[in-house]
Amino acid sequence: MPQGIQEEALRVMLEGGAVRDVLVSRHNEKWTLAIRLGGAGSRWLPVRSRREALRTWASLTAVGRFAEAAGIRAFQVEV
């Protein structure tokens, strides 16, 4: 995934109300989180960290804790 959004930018987008959809999905044995800024035709942007091109979590519970701390009120889970 060549493009993504860093965690700091995600928080700013959430505060500004720019995030339309949030998707949590399995990637191998880890969980990932992606956002969509526009409507149904826009692309999903994976969340990345400063060091990783794709931010991963070991469990769905950990993703939920991150989402709550970031201000994400709801997300879809794709298994």
C-alpha positions, 0 to 999 in steps of 0.5 A, spaced: 500 500 500 503 505 497 499 511 500 496 511 507 495 516 513 499 517 519 496 517 526 497 524 527 493 526 521 488 521 522 486 525 529 486 532 525 481 529 520 477 526 525 476 532 529 475 536 523 469 531 521 472 529 514 472 521 515 466 518 512 467 511 514 472 507 518 474 499 516 478 494 520 480 488 517 485 482 517 491 482 514 495 476 515 495 474 523 494 482 524 488 487 524 489 494 520 485 500 520 483 504 514 479 510 513 475 513 507 474 521 506 469 521 501 463 518 498 462 510 496 467 512 490 473 514 494 479 509 496 480 507 503 487 510 506 490 505 511 493 508 517 500 508 518 505 509 523 511 513 523 516 507 522 511 502 518 507 503 512 501 499 515 500 500 522 497 493 525 494 491 531 495 484 535 487 483 536 481 487 535 480 489 542 487 493 541 484 496 535 478 498 539 482 501 544 486 505 539 479 507 535 476 510 542 482 514 544 483 517 537 475 519 537 472 514 532 465 512 534 464 507 530 467 502 525 466 496 520 469 490 521 471 485 515 474 478 517 
